[in-house]
């Protein structure tokens, strides 16, 4: 980057920014409260239209029974409407889900699930690969060659001076002795 380019200074100071943010939050809070009041008024207006207050004073027993039957009929109608609307919503949700899957298929990009780290033993991995019929054991010590202590003790231990050994093996005669000893095999 060129060195002569100056850093851009913000046009608004930090205190001014903070004041503007607080004013915006206050305005949003006022609008939210007004919206809640408007919704409450609409709710009361709708309920006043759909369900006028009942006047049961001065009604005879037959008239009260007729009123109850009428209210039950209205409840049944409303319940049917609610059920129909719920069925439509469920259908629309299913369609939205299917369409979103189709969109993902058309894009060719899938969301990769987050993978968790799982600790599995080697036996479990082999069992899953080979199936449950094969019993595989990962006991590595069982496959090792066993060495008896007696074999190591039978070898003769030479306590001779190493300098004599080096002098004896030097030259062509020493190499011939080594070659003959290797040909003959280990001495027991």
Backbone as a ProteinNet text record, in pm:
[ID]
protein_1_A
[PRIMARY]
XXXXXXXXXXXXXXXXXXXXXXXXXXXXXXXXXXXXXXXXXXXXXXXXXXXXXXXXXXXXXXXXXXXXXXXXXXXXXXXXXXXXXXXXXXXXXXXXXXXXXXXXXXXXXXXXXXXXXXXXXXXXXXXXXXXXXXXXXXXXXXXXXXXXXXXXXXXXXXXXXXXXXXXXXXXXXXXXXXXXXXXXXXXX
[TERTIARY]
82.8	0	87.4	42.4	120.4	116.9	228.8	240.2	171.5	151.4	96	-56.8	-121	-265.4	-293.7	-376.9	-408.4	-524.2	-525.8	-635.1	-761.4	-874	-1001.3	-1047.5	-1078.3	-1130.9	-1282.3	-1344	-1489.9	-1548.6	-1657.9	-1722.1	-1800.4	-1840.5	-1919.5	-1836.3	-1837.1	-1761.2	-1832.3	-1758.1	-1812.2	-1928.6	-1918	-2027.8	-2153.4	-2136.1	-2251	-2316	-2232.3	-2284.1	-2366.5	-2313.8	-2382.9	-2516.5	-2517.3	-2641.4	-2745.1	-2700.5	-2792.5	-2848.5	-2762.9	-2810.3	-2914.6	-2890.8	-2987.8	-3119.6	-3114	-3237.2	-3313	-3238.8	-3303.4	-3371.1	-3304.9	-3362.9	-3488.6	-3484.7	-3601.9	-3718.3	-3691	-3796.5	-3855.9	-3770.4	-3819	-3905.3	-3868	-3946.2	-4084	-4090.3	-4219.8	-4308.6	-4250.7	-4328.6	-4378.9	-4297.9	-4339.2	-4456.5	-4450	-4560.3	-4688.3	-4676.7	-4794.3	-4852.5	-4765.6	-4811.7	-4887.8	-4838.7	-4907	-5044.3	-5054.2	-5184.3	-5281.4	-5234.6	-5320.6	-5372.6	-5285.9	-5329.1	-5433.6	-5416	-5514.6	-5650.6	-5650.1	-5775.4	-5844.1	-5765	-5821.6	-5880.3	-5813.8	-5861.4	-5995.2	-6003.6	-6129.3	-6242.3	-6210.5	-6311.5	-6361.8	-6271.3	-6308.5	-6394.5	-6353.3	-6431.3	-6569.4	-6580	-6710.6	-6802.5	-6745.7	-6826.7	-6868.4	-6772.9	-6798.8	-6873.1	-6846	-6908.9	-6965.8	-7087.2	-7146.9	-7172.9	-7177.6	-7200.5	-7337.7	-7342.3	-7466.6	-7552.1	-7679.3	-7773.8	-7866.3	-7837.8	-7915	-8019.7	-8024.5	-8123.1	-8262.2	-8356.2	-8496.5	-8529.6	-8443.6	-8472.9	-8528.7	-8620.7	-8678.5	-8585.4	-8620.3	-8538.1	-8528.4	-8633.2	-8634.4	-8548.4	-8557.2	-8476.6	-8327.1	-8292.4	-8151.9	-8098.6	-8185.8	-8144	-8122.1	-8207	-8189.9	-8060	-8032.5	-7910.1	-7786	-7792.5	-7680.2	-7660.6	-7769.9	-7759.4	-7698.9	-7739.6	-7688.2	-7537	-7496.4	-7353.6	-7272.6	-7325.8	-7256.1	-7240.4	-7340.7	-7332.1	-7222.4	-7216.3	-7112.2	-6973.4	-6963.2	-6834	-6791	-6886.5	-6854.1	-6803.8	-6868.1	-6827	-6685.5	-6659.6	-6526.6	-6422.3	-6457.4	-6363.9	-6331.1	-6431	-6406.8	-6314.8	-6338.4	-6252.9	-6108.4	-6092.4	-5958.8	-5888.6	-5962.7	-5903.4	-5861.1	-5947.8	-5914.3	-5789.6	-5780.7	-5665.4	-5538.1	-5547.2	-5430	-5384.4	-5479.4	-5444	-5375	-5426.8	-5364.8	-5222.8	-5204.1	-5071.5	-4973.7	-5017.1	-4930	-4892.6	-4990	-4964.6	-4864.1	-4884.4	-4792.8	-4651.3	-4640.1	-4508.1	-4438.4	-4515.2	-4458.4	-4411.8	-4492.2	-4454.6	-4329.4	-4322.2	-4204.8	-4080.2	-4093.1	-3978.3	-3934.4	-4031	-3998.1	-3932.3	-3985.6	-3929.2	-3789.3	-3767.8	-3632.5	-3533.7	-3577.2	-3489.9	-3459.9	-3561.2	-3539.1	-3441.7	-3455.5	-3364.4	-3221.7	-3203.5	-3069.4	-3015.7	-3102.9	-3060.2	-3017.1	-3093.4	-3059.6	-2929.4	-2904.8	-2780.1	-2661.5	-2684.4	-2574.9	-2492.7	-2536	-2463.8	-2548.2	-2486.7	-2557.1	-2490.7	-2569.4	-2512.5	-2439.3	-2314.9	-2238.9	-2267.8	-2304.8	-2332.2	-2203.2	-2214.8	-2096.8	-2062.7	-1937.8	-1894.5	-1842.9	-1873.6	-1826.4	-1713.6	-1626	-1516.8	-1569.4	-1550.2	-1598.6	-1479.7	-1470.2	-1360.8	-1407.5	-1340.9	-1376.9	-1249	-1261.2	-1144.2	-1114.5	-994.3	-954.2	-1037.7	-1071.8	-1156.5	-1292.6	-1349.9	-1481.3	-1474.4	-1365.8	-1351.1	-1341	-1258.5	-1244.7	-1374.6	-1446	-1574.6	-1672.8	-1673	-1766.3	-1725.8	-1595.2	-1550.4	-1569.9	-1536.8	-1541.4	-1675.4	-1757	-1885.1	-1874.8	-1988.4	-1990.5	-1950.3	-1943.6	-1908.9	-1761.5	-1675.9	-1533.3	-1494.7	-1423.3	-1372.8	-1225.9	-1194.6	-1057.9	-1009.8	-892.1	-836.4	-712.9	-704.1	-589.6	-486	-475.7	-377.3	-243.3	-165.2	-39.8	66.9	59.6	160.5	151	32.3	15.2	88.4	103.5	166.4	317.3	372.9	517.2	588.7	711.6	792.4	845.7	831.8	878.3	1026.4	1099.2	1243.4	1266.6	1334.8	1362.4	1491.3	1494.9	1614.2	1730.8	1701	1805.6	1890.9	1827.4	1901.2	2004.9	1970.2	2064.4	2177	2151.4	2254.2	2353.4	2317.8	2405.9	2520.5	2507.4	2613.3	2735.6	2850.1	2971.2	3004.6	3040.2	3077.6	3229	3280.5	3424.3	3473.5	3565.4	3623.2	3765.9	3792.8	3929.4	3951.9	4074.9	4112	4070.5	4004.2	3951.1	4061	4172.6	4281.7	4342.9	4353.1	4405.3	4313.3	4184.9	4084.7	4094.6	4115.1	4124.4	4250.9	4362.5	4487.5	4477.8	4406.3	4392.9	4305.2	4209.5	4116.8	4164.8	4267.5	4314	4383.8	4383.3	4447.6	4358.4	4413.3	4335.9	4307.5	4399	4377.3	4256.8	4241.7	4129.8	3995.9	3996	3871.2	3836.3	3939.6	3915.5	3857.5	3905.5	3853.5	3706.7	3675.1	3535.3	3445.3	3495.9	3417	3394.7	3498.8	3486.4	3393.5	3401.9	3315.7	3169.5	3141.4	3003.9	2951.8	3042.5	3002.8	2969.4	3045.3	3028.6	2902.5	2858.1	2739.6	2777.6	2682.6	2713.5	2769.6	2864.6	2930.7	2856.6	2830.8	2759.7	2839.4
-117.9	0	124.5	225.9	349.6	411.1	469.7	526	660.7	730.3	865	865.7	749.2	742.7	758.7	856.8	882.3	794	762	682.8	766.7	704.8	777	799.1	920.4	953.1	945.2	894.4	888.4	1028.6	1044	1174.1	1209.9	1106.4	1129.4	1085	1165.5	1128.6	1014.9	949.1	833.6	873.7	987.4	1030.6	1062.5	1123.9	1153.9	1025.1	925.4	795.6	731	732.7	673.3	742.3	875.6	950.6	914.2	902.7	867.8	726.9	634.8	497.7	494.9	569.7	570.4	633.1	736.6	796.6	698.3	623.8	525.8	416.6	369.1	265.4	317.8	441.8	500.3	511.6	555.5	569.4	432.6	330.4	196	144.3	173.6	129.1	193.8	323.6	393.8	332.3	307.3	249.9	110.2	32.7	-100.9	-94	-2.5	14.2	57.4	151.1	194.6	79.4	-2.5	-117.3	-215.8	-237.8	-328.4	-273.6	-141.9	-79.8	-91.9	-69.9	-80.7	-223.4	-322.4	-462.3	-496.4	-444.5	-468.6	-409.2	-287.8	-223.7	-303.5	-351	-431.6	-561.9	-621.7	-746.7	-724.6	-617.4	-588.9	-558.3	-485.2	-452.3	-579.6	-669	-793.5	-880.2	-889.4	-970.4	-910.4	-777.8	-713.4	-744.3	-751.3	-783.3	-929.8	-1018.5	-1162.4	-1220.2	-1171.3	-1226.2	-1111.1	-1072.3	-964.9	-1013.9	-924.5	-967.5	-1032.5	-1136.6	-1211.5	-1143.1	-1137.4	-1082.3	-1196.4	-1256.7	-1373.2	-1336.6	-1212.7	-1174.9	-1171.9	-1226.8	-1226.4	-1330.9	-1431.3	-1536.5	-1658.6	-1723.4	-1843.8	-1962.3	-2076.8	-2196.7	-2241.8	-2238.2	-2279.5	-2187.3	-2057.9	-1961.6	-1979.5	-2010.4	-2035.7	-2160.9	-2264.1	-2385.7	-2357.9	-2279.4	-2242.6	-2163.3	-2072.2	-1992	-2081.6	-2181.5	-2275.4	-2356.6	-2402.6	-2479.4	-2392.5	-2269.4	-2175.9	-2153.3	-2135.7	-2116.4	-2241.4	-2359.6	-2484.5	-2497.5	-2459.1	-2463.9	-2369.5	-2248.8	-2153.7	-2207.2	-2272.2	-2329.3	-2438.7	-2521	-2626.7	-2567.7	-2460.2	-2396.5	-2340.6	-2273.9	-2215.8	-2325.9	-2436.2	-2547.5	-2609.4	-2621.4	-2674.2	-2581.5	-2451	-2354.2	-2364.8	-2376.5	-2388.7	-2513.3	-2626.3	-2751	-2736.4	-2674.1	-2654.5	-2568.1	-2462.7	-2373.4	-2446	-2526.3	-2602.9	-2700.4	-2764.7	-2858.6	-2784.6	-2665.4	-2587.5	-2545.4	-2504	-2462.8	-2580.4	-2697.4	-2815.6	-2850.5	-2840.5	-2868.6	-2768.5	-2640.8	-2537.9	-2558.4	-2596.2	-2621.5	-2736.5	-2842.1	-2956.4	-2915.7	-2835	-2788.8	-2701.5	-2614.3	-2527.9	-2612	-2714.2	-2801.3	-2873.5	-2928.9	-2998.5	-2904.7	-2782.9	-2687.3	-2643	-2627.2	-2588.8	-2701.5	-2825.9	-2940	-2939.8	-2911.7	-2906.2	-2794.8	-2680.3	-2568.6	-2608.5	-2674.8	-2720	-2821.4	-2909.7	-3007.6	-2938.2	-2835.7	-2765	-2687.4	-2632.7	-2560.2	-2654.6	-2774.5	-2869.9	-2852.3	-2764.6	-2742.3	-2793.6	-2872.2	-2926.7	-2874.8	-2860.8	-2823.1	-2943.2	-2921.9	-3032.4	-3036.3	-3151.4	-3158	-3145.3	-3091.3	-3080.4	-3219	-3253.4	-3386.4	-3381.3	-3487	-3497	-3598.3	-3577.4	-3671.5	-3789.8	-3910.3	-4030.2	-4121	-4168.1	-4259.5	-4402.7	-4472.3	-4610.3	-4693.6	-4809.2	-4895.7	-4962.8	-5014.8	-5081.3	-5206.8	-5277.6	-5396.9	-5360.2	-5250.5	-5209	-5169.9	-5104.2	-5066.4	-5191	-5287.8	-5410.7	-5489.4	-5491.6	-5561.2	-5497.2	-5363.5	-5297.3	-5318.3	-5327	-5348.2	-5492.3	-5586.7	-5727.5	-5793.1	-5730	-5789	-5857.1	-5893.9	-5953.5	-6100.3	-6162.7	-6304.6	-6327.9	-6232.8	-6249	-6191.5	-6272.8	-6222.7	-6191.6	-6065.8	-6021.3	-5960.7	-5998	-5943.8	-5862	-5747.6	-5661.7	-5677.7	-5798.7	-5823.1	-5841.3	-5735.7	-5738.6	-5819.7	-5830.2	-5905.5	-6054.9	-6103.5	-6246.5	-6287.9	-6194.3	-6228.3	-6213.1	-6164.5	-6146.1	-6280.2	-6287.6	-6408.4	-6412.8	-6525.8	-6537.4	-6574.7	-6515.3	-6540.4	-6600	-6714.3	-6779.2	-6724.1	-6715.7	-6664.1	-6761.8	-6890.3	-6992.1	-6973.3	-6931.2	-6910.6	-6800.8	-6697.9	-6587.4	-6624.1	-6712.1	-6750.1	-6850.6	-6925.1	-7027	-6967.1	-6846.3	-6786.1	-6762.3	-6795.7	-6776.5	-6627.6	-6587.5	-6449.4	-6441.8	-6361.3	-6349.4	-6232.1	-6259.7	-6155.3	-6125.3	-6143.2	-6122.5	-5974.3	-5943.6	-5805.7	-5773.3	-5666.1	-5632	-5593.2	-5545.5	-5505.2	-5627.2	-5737	-5859.9	-5907.6	-5896	-5939	-5854.5	-5722.2	-5633.6	-5665.2	-5689.9	-5720.8	-5853.8	-5948.8	-6080.4	-6073.1	-5986.4	-5977.3	-5882.5	-5808.5	-5713.7	-5788.5	-5728.9	-5789.9	-5893.8	-5960.4	-6057.2	-6183.4	-6221.6	-6343.4	-6329	-6211.4	-6186.8	-6189.2	-6133.4	-6133.6	-6274.6	-6356.8	-6495.1	-6572.1	-6545.6	-6613.5	-6577.4	-6447	-6403.8	-6470.4	-6482.3	-6542.9	-6690.8	-6759.4	-6901.6	-6923.9	-6836.3	-6850	-6828.8	-6737.3	-6712.4	-6829.3	-6894.2	-7007.1	-7128.8	-7148.6	-7264.9	-7254.7	-7136.3	-7119.7	-7089.1	-7064.3	-7031.5	-7151.7	-7123.9	-7230.9	-7248.3	-7376.8	-7402.8	-7490.1
0	0	0	-64.8	-62	77	113.7	247.6	260.5	150	157.5	175.7	169.8	190.4	339.1	371.6	511.2	554.7	686.2	740.1	741.6	712.4	710.7	852.9	882.1	1014	1006.8	1113	1110.4	1108.5	1034.1	1021.9	1147.4	1224.5	1344.8	1465	1567.9	1687.1	1759.8	1849.2	1920.9	2010.7	2076	2163.6	2083.3	1966.2	1879.2	1831.1	1794.3	1750.2	1860.3	1982.8	2096.1	2120.7	2110.9	2131.6	2024.8	1897.8	1789.2	1808.2	1852.2	1875.7	1985.9	2092.9	2202.7	2158.7	2074.6	2021.7	1932.2	1850.1	1762.5	1844.8	1949.7	2035	2103.7	2151.8	2217.6	2119.6	1997.6	1895.2	1861.7	1848.1	1817.4	1931.2	2055.2	2170.8	2170	2138.8	2130.8	2023.3	1906.1	1795.6	1831.1	1902.3	1943.2	2040.1	2135	2230.7	2158.6	2062.2	1986	1904.6	1846.9	1768.5	1856.6	1978.5	2071.6	2107.2	2131.7	2163.7	2047.4	1925.5	1807.7	1792.9	1815	1803.4	1909.4	2029.8	2136.2	2098.5	2043.8	2002.9	1893.1	1794	1686	1739.9	1837.1	1896.5	1966.7	2046.4	2116.4	2017.5	1910.4	1808.9	1740.6	1705	1638.6	1729.9	1857.5	1952	1976.1	1976.6	1994.5	1877	1755.7	1638	1638	1662.6	1651.1	1770.1	1887.8	2008	2092.3	2062.5	2142.1	2285	2382.6	2521.1	2536.1	2616.4	2635.6	2742.7	2714.7	2812	2852.9	2966.7	3011.2	3115.5	3152.2	3255.1	3194.6	3266.2	3223.9	3119	3095.8	2997.9	3071.5	3006.5	3066.3	3042.2	3101.1	3089.4	2943.5	2870.1	2729.2	2644.2	2674.5	2598.1	2628.4	2755.1	2790.7	2720.4	2711.3	2642.1	2493.1	2434.1	2292.1	2271.6	2366.4	2359.1	2369	2459.3	2473.9	2345.9	2286.4	2160.7	2050.5	2045.3	1945.1	1964.5	2091.3	2121.1	2087.4	2116.4	2081	1929.8	1855.8	1709.2	1660	1719	1678.8	1714.9	1830.9	1873.2	1775	1730.7	1634.2	1503	1456.7	1330.9	1344	1456.2	1477.4	1488.3	1554.7	1569.1	1432.8	1346.6	1212.1	1133.3	1145	1075.2	1126.3	1257.8	1316.1	1264.3	1257.8	1209.2	1063.5	980	838.4	822.8	903.5	894.2	937	1042.8	1087.4	979.5	911.3	804.9	689.4	655	547.2	585.4	711.2	757.3	750.9	794.3	790.4	646.4	555.6	414.7	357.8	390.6	340.8	395.6	523.2	580.5	509	478.7	408.3	268	199.3	65.3	71.4	170.9	185.4	207.9	291.1	319	191.9	115.4	-9	-109.5	-121.3	-216.4	-175.2	-46	-2.2	-29.2	-16.2	-49.4	-199.1	-281.5	-426.2	-462.2	-396.2	-422.7	-388.9	-274.3	-237.1	-337.7	-387.6	-487.8	-616.1	-656.9	-779.9	-765.7	-649	-627.5	-625.2	-575.1	-565.1	-439	-352.9	-229.1	-114.4	-29.9	84.6	210.6	313.4	441.5	497.8	531.1	589	738.4	788.7	933.1	1012.2	1130	1215.1	1268	1256.5	1297.3	1440.2	1512.7	1650.2	1655.4	1748.5	1769.1	1850.1	1797.1	1864.3	1890.2	2012.6	2045.9	2027.6	1936.9	1908.3	1918.7	1979.2	1991.8	1858.1	1846.3	1722	1699.4	1808	1793.5	1735.7	1782.5	1733.5	1586.6	1545.1	1403.9	1317.3	1358.2	1279.8	1276.6	1390	1393.2	1296.2	1288.4	1197.9	1052	1025.4	888.1	844.1	931.2	893.4	924	1003	1039.6	1173.9	1227	1360.5	1359.5	1240	1233.7	1266.9	1225.9	1246.3	1381.2	1456.5	1584.3	1564.5	1572.8	1552.5	1682.7	1722	1845.2	1810.4	1870.6	1845.9	1957.3	2011	2114.8	2045.4	2039.8	1965.6	2037.3	2166.6	2240.8	2213.8	2178.3	2153.5	2026.4	1930.8	1803	1805.7	1914.8	1921.2	1942	1890.5	1906.3	2049.1	2109.7	2248.7	2249.6	2338.3	2351	2488.6	2488.8	2616.6	2674.4	2805	2871.4	2860	2846.7	2838.2	2713.8	2601.5	2477.6	2492.7	2562.5	2578.3	2672.6	2766.8	2863.1	2804.9	2699.2	2642.2	2564	2517.2	2437.4	2526.5	2473.2	2554.8	2564.5	2679.1	2702.7	2696.9	2607.1	2590.1	2672.9	2760.8	2844.3	2800.1	2673.4	2624.3	2595.6	2575	2546.5	2403.6	2384.6	2252.6	2155.5	2208.5	2119.2	2048.5	2117.2	2056.4	1946	1970.6	1873.1	1746.8	1761.6	1646	1567	1637.2	1568.4	1494.8	1552.5	1490.3	1365.9	1366.6	1253.7	1144.9	1169	1068.3	955.3	837.8	722.5	659.1	556.7	480.3	558.2	648.5	724.5	816.9	876.8	968.4	896	776.1	698.4	655	623.9	584.6	702.3	823.2	941.4	964.3	945.2	963	860.1	733.3	627.4	655.6	700.4	730.9	851.2	948.9	1067.5	1029.1	938.2	897.5	814.2	735.5	652.8	738.7	842.4	926.7	1011.8	1039	1121.6	1264.3	1346.6	1486.9	1559.2	1639.1	1715.4	1845.3	1878	2004.4	2094.2
[MASK]
++++++++++++++++++++++++++++++++++++++++++++++++++++++++++++++++++++++++++++++++++++++++++++++++++++++++++++++++++++++++++++++++++++++++++++++++++++++++++++++++++++++++++++++++++++++++++++

